[in-house]
Amino acid sequence: MSIRKAILGALAVALLAAVVPPILVGDAPKFDDRNGGDPWRNTIYDFQTLFTGLAAVAAATMTILVMERTDARQEARHRELVQLSLRPDRLRISRAVHPQLDELPYFFEDIDALCRAFAGDTSKIRKSIYDDPPHYARIITNLSTFMKRSALKDARPLYDGETAHAYDRIIDASENLEKLWGGYEQQIRAQLIAQRTEAESLDWLLQDALITRRFLETLAEHLDRFSSGLRGLADEYKV
């Protein structure tokens, strides 16, 4: 029962308690100028104000009850329309979240390992690059391919500002690393053919290593933000 119904019920009870007992047990006035007549008609005449008041209260109560039922139906219809309007967006977010949110931690591990590989001293950096450049390139290529999945791309208009920014930065950094590492094998081979001194080769490697490190730090930072953004969208859209 709503508060309005409770208030109306209390008012009705109070009104009846105030007027009905006096009518039933109170002494009727004596009018010297009115004698006889139909008893039923006289009763209606005597209490016509009461009857009118009760009818007005009943009409107001019925009006309020009808309005409440109408409002409830309109509210239910509004919720239904909102749910229908959100359905396409919910589907896009659902496709973006599942299974991508579960796969992101694997990229965290790969990028973290790369950050450690390029955070050491010069000999470690040189060894990291010479060891297996195609392996590093594959990690970044896989990440770039992952981020360009249609499910993530289609949901981008629904990302909040921070999530959209993280998404764009990840793609930008991974594309730059793909270009940087894509020709490593050929560059290393060219360095060997040119018989560059160790100092020259190391200088070249260090320059690329510093650039690589910045891109990797960008990836590590924004992958975490993007993951948090997807998780927030999953909660918001209840998918």
Backbone bond lengths (Angstrom), bond angles and torsions (degrees), N, CA, C in turn:
res aa  C-N    CA-C-N  psi(-1)  N-CA   C-N-CA  omega(-1)  CA-C   N-CA-C  phi
1 M - - - 1.466 - - 1.533 109.21 -
2 S 1.357 115.26 134.75 1.456 119.03 -178.85 1.519 110.77 -79.12
3 I 1.332 116.04 167.20 1.471 120.87 179.87 1.529 110.01 -65.38
4 R 1.350 115.33 -38.08 1.462 118.12 -179.49 1.527 111.46 -62.91
5 K 1.331 115.95 -41.52 1.468 118.97 178.79 1.519 110.88 -63.91
6 A 1.319 116.59 -40.50 1.458 120.11 179.92 1.531 110.66 -63.29
7 I 1.362 115.87 -42.13 1.469 120.17 -179.98 1.523 110.70 -64.76
8 L 1.342 116.08 -44.90 1.467 119.69 179.63 1.529 111.26 -63.00
9 G 1.336 115.71 -40.74 1.464 118.82 178.53 1.525 111.54 -62.57
10 A 1.349 115.56 -42.65 1.462 119.84 179.69 1.530 110.90 -63.61
11 L 1.364 116.59 -40.94 1.465 119.91 178.88 1.532 111.31 -64.35
12 A 1.339 115.64 -40.47 1.458 119.47 179.74 1.524 110.92 -63.61
13 V 1.337 116.11 -44.73 1.465 120.26 178.85 1.526 110.69 -62.27
14 A 1.341 116.43 -42.93 1.461 120.27 -179.97 1.531 110.99 -63.08
15 L 1.345 115.30 -41.09 1.465 119.19 -179.90 1.521 110.72 -64.23
16 L 1.323 115.65 -45.99 1.464 119.12 179.84 1.530 110.96 -63.62
17 A 1.343 116.12 -40.75 1.465 119.35 -179.93 1.525 111.53 -64.32
18 A 1.336 116.09 -28.66 1.467 119.57 -177.79 1.525 112.72 -80.55
19 V 1.328 117.22 -32.22 1.463 118.47 -172.04 1.526 114.21 -109.08
20 V 1.315 118.15 -28.66 1.472 118.65 -174.32 1.529 112.54 -71.21
21 P 1.378 120.12 -48.88 1.475 118.03 -179.63 1.519 114.18 -56.36
22 P 1.349 118.66 -44.88 1.475 116.76 178.31 1.521 112.75 -60.59
23 I 1.326 116.09 -34.59 1.465 119.01 -179.46 1.518 110.14 -67.01
24 L 1.329 115.57 -41.08 1.454 119.25 -174.80 1.531 112.95 -76.47
25 V 1.303 117.64 -38.69 1.475 119.72 -172.48 1.528 113.26 -114.39
26 G 1.328 116.92 -10.47 1.464 117.58 -177.56 1.521 112.64 -77.76
27 D 1.335 116.39 155.79 1.460 121.55 177.57 1.517 110.13 -77.56
28 A 1.296 115.71 133.11 1.462 120.20 178.61 1.531 109.43 -78.20
29 P 1.337 116.39 146.05 1.472 118.27 177.78 1.533 111.09 -68.19
30 K 1.332 116.51 157.07 1.456 121.12 178.97 1.520 108.52 -107.36
31 F 1.298 115.41 124.41 1.468 120.90 178.40 1.526 108.30 -110.05
32 D 1.323 115.55 120.19 1.459 118.89 179.97 1.519 112.52 -71.82
33 D 1.327 116.18 -20.73 1.460 118.72 -175.68 1.513 112.66 -93.63
34 R 1.381 118.63 4.19 1.466 118.57 178.97 1.519 109.29 -133.79
35 N 1.263 115.60 116.29 1.464 121.39 179.37 1.519 109.20 -131.47
36 G 1.350 114.45 148.30 1.460 119.17 176.65 1.514 111.96 72.87
37 G 1.294 114.17 -152.46 1.464 120.08 -177.69 1.529 112.21 88.16
38 D 1.323 113.56 166.62 1.469 119.17 179.76 1.538 110.15 -71.67
39 P 1.357 118.40 128.48 1.487 119.68 -177.27 1.535 112.78 -60.96
40 W 1.320 116.43 -41.18 1.467 119.58 -178.45 1.519 110.65 -63.86
41 R 1.349 114.99 -42.95 1.467 119.99 178.40 1.513 110.39 -63.34
42 N 1.323 115.76 -41.33 1.466 119.67 179.61 1.529 111.19 -62.69
43 T 1.355 114.71 -39.96 1.469 118.52 179.51 1.525 110.81 -62.80
44 I 1.347 115.14 -45.39 1.462 118.87 178.21 1.518 110.32 -61.41
45 Y 1.293 117.35 -42.23 1.467 120.68 -179.66 1.529 111.29 -63.10
46 D 1.333 115.27 -42.33 1.462 119.34 -177.72 1.537 112.15 -66.04
47 F 1.325 116.10 -36.58 1.475 119.11 -172.40 1.539 112.67 -113.11
48 Q 1.311 117.31 22.32 1.462 119.19 -176.70 1.532 111.85 -63.22
49 T 1.316 118.71 -33.24 1.472 120.94 177.89 1.523 110.68 -64.94
50 L 1.355 114.85 -42.11 1.461 119.11 177.99 1.523 110.58 -62.90
51 F 1.327 116.30 -46.38 1.463 119.33 -179.10 1.524 111.12 -61.32
52 T 1.328 115.36 -40.30 1.469 119.17 179.48 1.533 110.92 -63.88
53 G 1.338 114.95 -42.99 1.466 119.07 178.85 1.513 112.27 -62.48
54 L 1.349 116.35 -44.55 1.461 119.92 179.03 1.526 110.93 -62.93
55 A 1.315 116.26 -39.38 1.468 119.03 178.65 1.522 110.88 -64.99
56 A 1.346 115.98 -38.67 1.474 119.00 179.11 1.527 111.09 -65.38
57 V 1.357 115.00 -41.56 1.466 118.65 178.48 1.527 110.68 -63.52
58 A 1.325 116.12 -42.92 1.466 119.55 179.31 1.526 111.11 -63.11
59 A 1.335 116.40 -41.95 1.459 119.62 179.02 1.521 111.90 -64.09
60 A 1.336 116.22 -41.40 1.468 119.59 178.66 1.520 111.06 -64.91
61 T 1.345 114.67 -40.76 1.472 118.42 178.80 1.518 111.04 -62.13
62 M 1.325 116.97 -46.10 1.464 120.79 179.33 1.528 111.10 -61.80
63 T 1.333 115.71 -40.19 1.468 119.24 179.47 1.524 111.11 -61.87
64 I 1.334 115.75 -44.56 1.467 119.75 -179.46 1.523 111.01 -65.19
65 L 1.340 116.04 -41.33 1.469 119.04 179.37 1.527 111.28 -63.04
66 V 1.328 115.96 -42.14 1.465 119.76 178.31 1.522 110.75 -64.33
67 M 1.332 116.66 -41.75 1.470 120.38 178.70 1.522 111.27 -62.86
68 E 1.335 116.16 -40.12 1.463 119.20 179.56 1.521 110.75 -64.69
69 R 1.325 116.50 -42.91 1.467 118.97 178.51 1.527 110.53 -63.59
70 T 1.333 116.15 -40.17 1.466 120.05 178.60 1.525 111.05 -64.52
71 D 1.329 115.92 -43.81 1.472 119.91 178.40 1.521 111.22 -62.13
72 A 1.328 116.43 -40.53 1.468 119.98 -179.88 1.528 110.62 -63.96
73 R 1.332 116.38 -42.20 1.471 119.67 178.17 1.526 110.93 -64.78
74 Q 1.334 116.35 -41.61 1.462 119.68 179.19 1.524 111.52 -64.82
75 E 1.338 116.35 -40.05 1.461 120.22 178.43 1.526 111.13 -64.43
76 A 1.336 115.93 -42.39 1.465 119.28 178.19 1.526 110.70 -64.02
77 R 1.310 116.67 -40.29 1.460 120.73 178.37 1.520 111.02 -65.45
78 H 1.341 115.43 -40.02 1.470 119.45 178.54 1.523 110.89 -62.56
79 R 1.338 116.21 -45.04 1.465 118.99 178.19 1.519 111.14 -61.48
80 E 1.308 116.05 -39.28 1.468 119.70 179.09 1.527 111.12 -63.65
81 L 1.343 116.62 -42.94 1.463 120.43 179.26 1.525 111.49 -65.63
82 V 1.338 116.23 -38.86 1.465 120.08 177.89 1.528 110.35 -62.85
83 Q 1.339 115.60 -43.75 1.463 119.25 179.47 1.522 111.21 -63.41
84 L 1.321 116.41 -39.82 1.469 119.87 178.54 1.519 111.25 -66.07
85 S 1.346 116.59 -39.80 1.470 119.77 -179.93 1.523 111.83 -68.22
86 L 1.353 116.07 -30.12 1.462 119.92 -179.18 1.527 112.68 -84.65
87 R 1.296 117.72 -11.99 1.462 120.15 -174.37 1.532 112.58 -57.15
88 P 1.360 120.07 -47.81 1.480 118.48 178.94 1.527 112.56 -60.15
89 D 1.346 117.04 -41.15 1.466 119.97 178.98 1.525 110.83 -66.08
90 R 1.332 116.25 -39.80 1.462 119.38 179.58 1.525 110.65 -63.85
91 L 1.318 116.48 -38.89 1.466 119.68 178.60 1.526 111.08 -65.11
92 R 1.338 116.81 -40.34 1.476 119.79 179.23 1.527 111.27 -64.94
93 I 1.328 115.42 -42.84 1.469 118.42 178.39 1.524 110.68 -66.16
94 S 1.320 116.45 -39.27 1.467 119.62 179.32 1.523 111.04 -61.13
95 R 1.332 116.70 -42.82 1.474 119.73 179.45 1.526 111.18 -67.99
96 A 1.341 116.46 -33.02 1.466 119.14 179.16 1.527 111.54 -71.85
97 V 1.311 115.73 -36.12 1.474 120.18 -176.17 1.523 111.85 -77.83
98 H 1.323 115.92 -41.38 1.469 120.30 -175.25 1.538 109.92 -109.55
99 P 1.329 119.12 124.16 1.475 127.81 3.43 1.531 113.18 -98.62
100 Q 1.333 117.41 11.87 1.473 120.24 -171.79 1.530 113.45 -57.14
101 L 1.334 116.37 -39.59 1.470 118.86 -177.17 1.531 111.08 -62.66
102 D 1.318 116.62 -33.27 1.471 119.83 178.48 1.526 112.47 -76.75
103 E 1.328 117.31 -22.50 1.464 120.61 -177.69 1.529 113.39 -88.79
104 L 1.320 116.82 -21.25 1.465 120.25 -177.56 1.534 114.17 -57.61
105 P 1.336 120.14 -39.21 1.478 119.18 -179.14 1.527 113.92 -56.35
106 Y 1.326 118.30 -29.46 1.470 119.75 178.50 1.533 110.37 -64.90
107 F 1.324 115.98 -36.61 1.466 119.00 177.85 1.529 110.86 -72.06
108 F 1.339 117.04 -32.50 1.472 118.92 174.17 1.522 110.15 -55.67
109 E 1.330 115.92 -46.18 1.464 120.63 -177.97 1.526 110.92 -63.32
110 D 1.344 116.82 -44.25 1.467 120.20 -178.93 1.523 111.48 -63.99
111 I 1.335 116.73 -46.73 1.462 120.55 -177.91 1.526 110.25 -67.57
112 D 1.321 116.93 -36.56 1.465 119.70 177.36 1.527 110.78 -63.69
113 A 1.331 116.31 -40.66 1.470 119.92 177.72 1.528 110.55 -64.25
114 L 1.328 117.71 -39.26 1.460 120.79 178.05 1.525 111.15 -66.69
115 C 1.321 116.52 -40.49 1.468 119.37 178.01 1.528 110.48 -59.80
116 R 1.319 116.63 -42.32 1.474 119.42 178.76 1.527 111.02 -65.97
117 A 1.338 116.50 -38.01 1.467 119.98 -179.20 1.518 111.91 -64.08
118 F 1.329 117.06 -31.74 1.459 120.48 -176.55 1.525 112.45 -103.51
119 A 1.332 116.24 14.67 1.463 119.34 179.71 1.519 112.62 -107.09
120 G 1.336 117.82 2.36 1.452 120.91 -176.04 1.520 112.83 -87.09
121 D 1.331 114.27 -163.96 1.455 119.04 179.19 1.531 109.29 -78.30
122 T 1.330 116.23 179.98 1.464 120.40 -172.91 1.519 112.35 -61.90
123 S 1.301 118.07 -38.81 1.467 119.47 -178.27 1.527 110.99 -66.70
124 K 1.348 116.55 -37.58 1.463 119.61 179.10 1.527 111.01 -69.17
125 I 1.325 115.57 -39.00 1.462 118.86 178.05 1.520 110.16 -62.99
126 R 1.329 115.93 -44.69 1.458 119.98 179.88 1.532 109.83 -62.60
127 K 1.319 116.92 -43.63 1.457 121.04 -179.15 1.532 110.23 -65.35
128 S 1.346 116.99 -39.55 1.461 120.59 -179.88 1.516 111.13 -60.33
129 I 1.328 115.99 -42.18 1.461 119.36 -177.38 1.528 110.86 -74.12
130 Y 1.317 116.60 -40.38 1.462 119.17 -178.25 1.528 112.41 -73.33
131 D 1.332 116.27 -27.18 1.463 119.56 -173.42 1.526 112.54 -57.43
132 D 1.316 116.13 -61.27 1.465 118.88 -174.34 1.521 110.05 -155.19
133 P 1.334 118.28 73.08 1.471 119.63 -178.44 1.518 113.67 -58.47
134 P 1.346 120.47 -37.30 1.467 118.29 178.74 1.524 112.74 -61.43
135 H 1.338 116.53 -31.25 1.469 119.42 179.44 1.527 110.42 -63.58
136 Y 1.322 117.27 -44.41 1.454 120.79 179.11 1.530 110.54 -66.02
137 A 1.298 115.44 -41.10 1.465 119.42 -179.97 1.530 110.55 -62.52
138 R 1.337 117.06 -37.85 1.466 120.38 -179.99 1.532 111.00 -64.90
139 I 1.327 116.60 -39.31 1.465 119.55 179.34 1.529 110.34 -59.52
140 I 1.327 116.06 -46.88 1.465 119.99 -178.28 1.529 111.01 -69.65
141 T 1.326 116.62 -38.68 1.467 119.67 177.80 1.523 110.54 -62.59
142 N 1.324 116.13 -41.74 1.465 119.74 178.53 1.527 111.06 -63.13
143 L 1.338 115.68 -40.47 1.467 119.24 178.49 1.524 110.49 -65.25
144 S 1.322 116.66 -43.82 1.459 120.20 -179.98 1.528 110.69 -61.74
145 T 1.321 116.38 -43.52 1.467 120.68 178.30 1.526 110.80 -62.48
146 F 1.323 115.68 -41.57 1.468 120.94 179.11 1.526 110.92 -60.62
147 M 1.334 117.09 -47.55 1.458 120.52 -176.18 1.528 112.21 -69.26
148 K 1.319 117.12 -20.95 1.473 120.29 -179.28 1.522 112.19 -95.35
149 R 1.311 116.86 11.52 1.463 119.03 174.91 1.519 109.69 -58.24
150 S 1.312 115.80 143.16 1.465 120.07 -176.96 1.526 111.91 -60.22
151 A 1.337 117.53 -33.01 1.467 119.86 -179.46 1.527 111.39 -62.42
152 L 1.327 117.00 -41.19 1.465 120.41 178.80 1.524 111.08 -73.99
153 K 1.329 115.83 -39.17 1.466 119.86 -178.19 1.530 110.99 -67.46
154 D 1.346 117.52 -42.17 1.463 120.99 -178.38 1.531 112.51 -65.97
155 A 1.327 116.00 -29.09 1.469 119.21 -178.20 1.521 112.70 -86.43
156 R 1.324 118.71 -4.25 1.460 120.69 -174.93 1.525 113.80 -55.82
157 P 1.368 120.31 -40.59 1.469 118.46 179.02 1.531 113.54 -59.84
158 L 1.316 117.89 -17.42 1.465 121.16 -178.74 1.529 112.44 -95.11
159 Y 1.339 117.04 -7.00 1.467 119.35 178.99 1.525 109.55 -69.69
160 D 1.326 116.12 146.99 1.463 118.70 170.91 1.532 108.75 -73.48
161 G 1.327 116.46 174.67 1.466 120.27 -173.24 1.517 113.58 -58.55
162 E 1.330 117.20 -44.73 1.464 120.49 -177.30 1.521 111.74 -68.17
163 T 1.324 116.53 -40.04 1.467 120.28 179.92 1.524 110.75 -67.87
164 A 1.330 116.78 -41.77 1.467 120.11 178.28 1.527 110.87 -64.01
165 H 1.330 116.24 -40.74 1.471 119.97 178.58 1.525 110.58 -63.39
166 A 1.319 117.03 -44.16 1.467 120.72 178.89 1.520 110.76 -62.18
167 Y 1.317 116.28 -41.46 1.474 121.05 178.88 1.528 110.60 -59.58
168 D 1.315 117.00 -46.91 1.473 121.05 -178.99 1.528 111.62 -65.88
169 R 1.332 116.54 -40.33 1.471 119.27 -179.31 1.529 111.79 -66.73
170 I 1.312 117.01 -36.99 1.464 120.31 178.59 1.524 110.42 -63.72
171 I 1.315 116.34 -46.03 1.466 119.83 179.83 1.526 110.25 -63.77
172 D 1.334 117.06 -43.66 1.468 120.67 -179.51 1.539 111.10 -61.55
173 A 1.338 116.56 -47.33 1.473 119.94 -178.30 1.522 111.32 -66.37
174 S 1.319 117.62 -40.42 1.468 119.62 -178.95 1.525 110.93 -68.27
175 E 1.335 117.72 -36.58 1.465 120.01 177.27 1.524 110.93 -66.39
176 N 1.316 116.87 -39.72 1.465 119.96 177.89 1.526 111.76 -65.28
177 L 1.324 116.54 -39.58 1.459 119.60 178.11 1.530 111.18 -68.86
178 E 1.330 116.18 -35.52 1.472 118.96 176.59 1.531 110.36 -60.05
179 K 1.327 115.86 -44.64 1.468 119.61 179.04 1.521 110.62 -65.79
180 L 1.332 115.64 -41.26 1.457 120.27 -177.07 1.521 111.86 -65.97
181 W 1.325 116.20 -41.44 1.461 120.48 -175.56 1.523 113.76 -93.86
182 G 1.316 115.58 -15.24 1.463 118.26 -175.53 1.515 114.10 -57.49
183 G 1.346 117.62 -32.28 1.458 120.18 -177.63 1.513 113.96 -110.07
184 Y 1.356 116.38 20.99 1.459 118.79 -176.68 1.522 112.99 -59.50
185 E 1.308 115.86 -44.39 1.461 117.95 -176.78 1.525 110.86 -59.79
186 Q 1.339 115.40 -44.57 1.459 119.40 179.31 1.529 110.90 -65.95
187 Q 1.333 116.23 -39.10 1.465 119.06 179.91 1.525 111.57 -65.90
188 I 1.326 115.46 -42.15 1.474 118.59 178.25 1.521 110.55 -63.71
189 R 1.331 115.79 -42.55 1.462 119.65 179.14 1.539 110.42 -62.35
190 A 1.351 115.09 -40.58 1.470 118.55 179.32 1.522 110.84 -65.02
191 Q 1.325 116.43 -37.50 1.466 119.83 178.39 1.532 110.39 -62.73
192 L 1.337 115.34 -40.26 1.463 118.91 -179.34 1.525 111.41 -69.05
193 I 1.350 115.62 -41.33 1.468 119.51 179.61 1.518 110.37 -64.49
194 A 1.326 116.03 -39.38 1.463 119.56 -179.48 1.525 112.05 -73.33
195 Q 1.312 116.12 -6.79 1.459 121.83 179.14 1.536 111.42 53.26
196 R 1.287 113.69 47.44 1.465 119.00 175.62 1.526 109.52 -66.85
197 T 1.289 114.59 151.16 1.460 118.79 177.66 1.529 108.80 -70.40
198 E 1.308 115.20 161.57 1.462 119.16 179.71 1.518 110.80 -60.97
199 A 1.324 116.86 -37.52 1.468 119.92 179.78 1.524 111.13 -64.43
200 E 1.342 117.70 -40.63 1.467 121.04 178.90 1.523 110.91 -66.58
201 S 1.328 115.61 -44.38 1.468 119.08 179.36 1.524 110.60 -63.59
202 L 1.326 115.89 -41.41 1.451 119.74 -179.25 1.530 110.95 -64.76
203 D 1.330 116.63 -39.13 1.465 120.20 178.30 1.517 110.75 -62.14
204 W 1.324 116.32 -42.18 1.473 120.36 178.02 1.525 111.03 -64.41
205 L 1.324 115.46 -43.88 1.456 119.67 -179.90 1.528 112.02 -64.54
206 L 1.304 116.69 -40.30 1.451 119.94 -178.47 1.525 111.74 -66.71
207 Q 1.325 116.51 -37.53 1.461 119.58 178.11 1.531 109.91 -60.99
208 D 1.329 115.22 -47.48 1.461 118.41 178.84 1.528 111.34 -67.34
209 A 1.321 115.89 -34.96 1.468 119.42 -179.65 1.516 111.39 -63.79
210 L 1.328 117.29 -39.68 1.463 120.53 179.34 1.533 110.70 -65.81
211 I 1.334 115.70 -41.85 1.471 119.56 177.10 1.528 109.79 -63.39
212 T 1.332 114.83 -45.21 1.462 120.06 179.34 1.513 111.32 -58.65
213 R 1.325 116.05 -43.28 1.467 120.15 -178.34 1.523 111.16 -60.22
214 R 1.324 117.23 -42.03 1.471 120.07 179.56 1.530 111.44 -63.14
215 F 1.332 115.82 -43.20 1.465 118.87 178.86 1.529 111.35 -65.35
216 L 1.316 116.74 -38.80 1.466 120.17 179.75 1.524 111.19 -66.38
217 E 1.328 116.55 -39.41 1.469 119.89 176.90 1.524 111.02 -63.57
218 T 1.334 115.18 -38.28 1.465 119.76 176.34 1.521 110.66 -61.79
219 L 1.337 115.98 -44.48 1.461 119.95 179.50 1.529 111.06 -62.42
220 A 1.325 116.73 -46.67 1.462 120.09 -178.23 1.531 111.23 -59.68
221 E 1.327 116.67 -42.96 1.463 120.89 -178.39 1.517 111.96 -66.50
222 H 1.337 116.33 -47.32 1.458 119.48 -172.07 1.520 113.23 -84.12
223 L 1.321 118.21 -22.09 1.465 118.77 172.49 1.526 110.16 -62.76
224 D 1.318 116.31 -41.10 1.464 120.04 178.61 1.527 110.81 -64.82
225 R 1.328 117.38 -42.22 1.466 120.38 179.18 1.524 111.28 -66.69
226 F 1.320 116.10 -39.14 1.458 119.04 179.89 1.525 110.71 -66.05
227 S 1.312 117.05 -41.00 1.461 120.98 177.40 1.523 111.11 -61.02
228 S 1.325 116.68 -44.06 1.472 120.71 178.19 1.529 110.73 -63.39
229 G 1.340 115.71 -38.81 1.470 119.40 178.81 1.513 112.16 -64.08
230 L 1.328 117.22 -43.09 1.468 120.44 177.74 1.530 110.68 -62.48
231 R 1.316 115.78 -41.05 1.467 119.31 -179.89 1.537 110.12 -63.97
232 G 1.327 116.49 -39.67 1.464 119.65 177.53 1.524 112.19 -64.90
233 L 1.328 117.02 -40.10 1.461 120.50 177.87 1.525 111.37 -65.88
234 A 1.327 116.52 -37.14 1.462 120.22 177.84 1.527 110.30 -61.73
235 D 1.333 116.66 -40.32 1.467 120.48 178.09 1.531 110.84 -69.67
236 E 1.326 116.07 -41.90 1.468 120.15 -177.36 1.518 111.97 -64.00
237 Y 1.335 116.46 -43.18 1.466 120.84 -177.84 1.528 112.72 -92.79
238 K 1.350 116.13 -0.55 1.470 121.78 177.09 1.529 111.64 54.76
239 V 1.345 114.45 54.41 1.468 118.95 178.76 1.526 109.78 -116.82
